Amino acid sequence: MAMKGVTFAVAFVLTAVLVIAGIMLYPDVLGKAATANNDFVFALFLGPFVVVLFFAWVGEKVVLKVLKKE
């Protein structure tokens, strides 16, 4: 079964919030790195996005199986 679009959208929004909050909380570390090197900005977003997307996909599978049993 393919991943639902809602799962992908939620993972994207959560990752964006996570990255922006990280840059705001730690401007000395993440803020300077994010503005000095565009490759790091992409990795800063892509790494957490893959992790959040994986957990969202697993959560989607669990929810669908629980709802299917009822």
C-alpha positions, -999 to +999 in steps of 0.1 A: +000+000+000+013+034-009+018+063+015-011+087+018-005+123+007-016+135+041+012+116+058+037+131+034+023+166+040+023+163+078+059+150+077+070+179+055+053+205+078+067+190+110+102+189+095+099+225+084+088+235+119+116+214+135+143+230+113+131+266+117+127+261+155+162+246+157+177+276+138+158+300+161+168+283+193+205+278+183+213+307+160+250+306+168+253+270+155+226+263+130+219+299+120+255+305+108+257+271+092+224+275+074+234+309+059+270+301+051+266+269+031+236+260+009+245+223+008+242+222+046+208+238+045+196+211+022+211+183+044+197+201+075+162+197+061+166+164+042+180+143+071+152+151+096+126+149+068+136+113+060+135+103+096+101+120+103+087+106+071+097+071+081+081+074+115+050+089+099+048+060+074+051+035+102+025+053+122+002+054+092+005+016+089-003+010+125-033+033+125-047+017+093-043-018+108-059-008+141-088+008+122-092-022+099-095-046+128-124-027+143 
